[in-house]
Amino acid sequence: MAKAVVSIIGHDRPGFISDVTQIADELQLNIEDSRMTVLGGEFAVLMALSGDQAELDRFHQRLEALATDQMSFIYRPTETRAAKTLARPYRATVVAMDHPGIVASIAAFFAAREINIYDLNTTATPAPHTGTPIFNVQLTAEVPASQTIRELRQAFNEFCESHDLDGQLEAKP
């Protein structure tokens, strides 16, 4: 079974998801994992596909035929990700008044401790009544078994306080 990862960005419009997923369905490819969302006025798709190599090649060709100034993509063959047996999944959530640098500082906090972030989502929404932009971060990270969770939580809490962030770190169920 061959695998590929595809990133597609196109002008947001009704039917965008249907067009892309229909191609995968016609070629009998399995969408193993995906993230699809509107960012600004564009629709972004990340998909992990599996199936026959010839059909994955056809999927790539079909995307090339669709590519215009309104839609672009990146196609990469991939393999199954090796499981991290000596790591524990933890979820971090952070809420703060929106300002530049929040994601970069959070990513640097985890990178400095050799903790791999494997899923990260952000949103900015207006606060009720005031309209102040509130930034929300949710991430899942692989904490190496060699790290003490108590010390990591303490460091994360100190980091959040020093950056005026409201954060929480908890085991992912």
Secondary structure as UniProt FT lines:
FT   STRAND          2..11
FT   TURN            14..15
FT   HELIX           16..26
FT   TURN            27..28
FT   STRAND          30..39
FT   TURN            40..41
FT   STRAND          42..51
FT   HELIX           53..66
FT   TURN            69..70
FT   STRAND          71..78
FT   TURN            85..86
FT   STRAND          87..97
FT   TURN            100..101
FT   HELIX           102..112
FT   TURN            113..114
FT   STRAND          116..126
FT   TURN            128..130
FT   STRAND          133..144
FT   TURN            145..146
FT   HELIX           149..162
FT   TURN            163..164
FT   STRAND          166..171
//
